[in-house]
Amino acid sequence: MKKFVIDASALIGIMEGNESSIYLYGQLMRGKIELVAPEFLLDEFANVMKVGKKALVGEVIGIINRLKKSGIRFIKIGTEEIEDVIKESF
């Protein structure tokens, strides 16, 4: 199965209904691809929602909880694991 490593902009795109992000998420839901993201992106996403989108804390927590259940595989990653994640995406 093809794997894609996504970033915070893809997470925001999924939540905002961006066409290409929704397409990727649809492929994930149909079992055609795997979406992988570093676990720290949840923190980055929360910060973008707080600062850039002026979201309320309850709203951000709710979205984070939905993302954690979304089928996207969030992985702990440090500098030593980056090479493995890159290899997985090829």
NORPEMO-V426484 format. One record per pair of residues at least 4 apart in sequence whose ideal C-beta (glycine too) atoms are under 6 Angstrom apart, sorted by the first residue. I is the first residue (numbers start at 1). J is the second residue. If there is no record, write none. Layout:
BEGIN
{{I J} {I J}}
END
This chain:
BEGIN
{{1 34} {2 33} {3 34} {3 36} {3 88} {3 89} {4 33} {4 35} {5 36} {5 89} {6 10} {6 35} {6 37} {8 41} {8 44} {8 45} {10 21} {11 45} {12 16} {13 18} {13 21} {14 21} {14 25} {27 32} {27 33} {28 33} {28 35} {28 71} {35 72} {36 73} {37 41} {37 72} {37 74} {38 77} {39 74} {39 76} {41 45} {42 64} {46 60} {47 51} {48 52} {49 53} {49 55} {49 60} {55 59} {55 60} {77 81}}
END
